[in-house]
Amino acid sequence: MNQPSRDGVRVNAAELEACVRAIAVASGLVPDRASLLASLLVANDLRGVFSHGSVQVATYARLMRDGKLNGAPQVRVVRETPVSLLVDGDGGLGYFPSWDGTQALCRKANEAGIAVLVTRNHGHFGAAGIYARLPLEHELLSFVTSGHQLRLEPAAPHYAAAGGSPMAFGVPSAGAPIVVDFGCMHDLYASDPHRDTIAGLAPGLVLRSIGLGEICQTWGGFLSGLNLDPDPLVWQWPGANQGAMVIACRVDLFTETPRFKREVARYVERIRGLSPLPGLGETFAAGDYERRNEERYRAEGIPLSPATVAALDETARDFGVGPISSS
């Protein structure tokens, strides 16, 4: 789980967003896309999803500066039906085809009842929850995943089959919606010293995580046109090594939307009254923790870790941008 740093530095959200935008523009990203990227990254920080927040711009800026990603991508629809979209990211960051595509997807789902988006030819698309939340504004159910270029070597650990494995789900509600946003393999990467212990104690859980990761790779990766093997490259830009999928569905295909939303709201309240897991002080419905963070951090400032502040300030210096302001 993302946790705020105990020695976090409080940073105003608007100042952080301005810094991220300036870095993105200085790295070659066109201004309107830089503004969108900055707003999405800082929104993740506000929710406490620091792993996919403003710190990511340090990587993105260098990828664009070094010509590995396209800083001025021309996002376009390359295939379309009444219930589907295939959107090409032109070698840029994955946020742009995924954001544009999800907005168009919601319109299709509202008209047809259900619609599917696949994006291709782009880099990292960020937190899957970004695109699970957009359909909620239209009272739509949502599912999101993404796959990236694998490099599976013979005799590599079974964990490697799952790749990065992002998934997210969104459920509209008359109150707080349910949003589940997670990496299927988080806590099971090679950097985690406990993953073999976890696998020994709960092999079923680990195998399910790997299985979910295989869905991410096939639905979000291969369906976008990625090959299993990285040689030769499928697309022109070296950093364009990912694809994504978003599905949106109307509730009223199956039941009355107001009734469904009321029951979800009652369910969320009932969840909050359950006994918490060992070591946790209270019980949250999925998405509650992020909403609470956003309210607090918008008022008090975002508690960025010193390492994140240092990374942002170093990147700002590299690109001739002033450092973030902090208190």
Buried (B, 14 or more C-beta within 10 A) or exposed (E): EBEBBEEBBEBBBEBBBBBBBBBBBBBBBBEEBBBBBBEBBBBBBBBBBBEBBBBBBBBBBBBBBEEBBBBEBEBEBEEEEEBBBBBBBBBBBBBBBBBBBBBBBBEBBBEBBBBBBBBBBBBBBBBBBBBBBBBBEBBBBBBBBBBBBBEEEEEEEEBBBBBBBBBBBBBBBBEBBBBBBBBBBBEBBEEBEEBEEBBEEEEEEBEEBBEBBBBBBBBBBBBBBBEEEEEEEBBEBBBBBBBBBBBBBBBEEEEEBEEBBBEBBEBBEEBEEEEEEEEEEEEBBBBBBBBEBBEBBEEEBBBBBEEBBBBBBEBBEBBEBEBBEBE
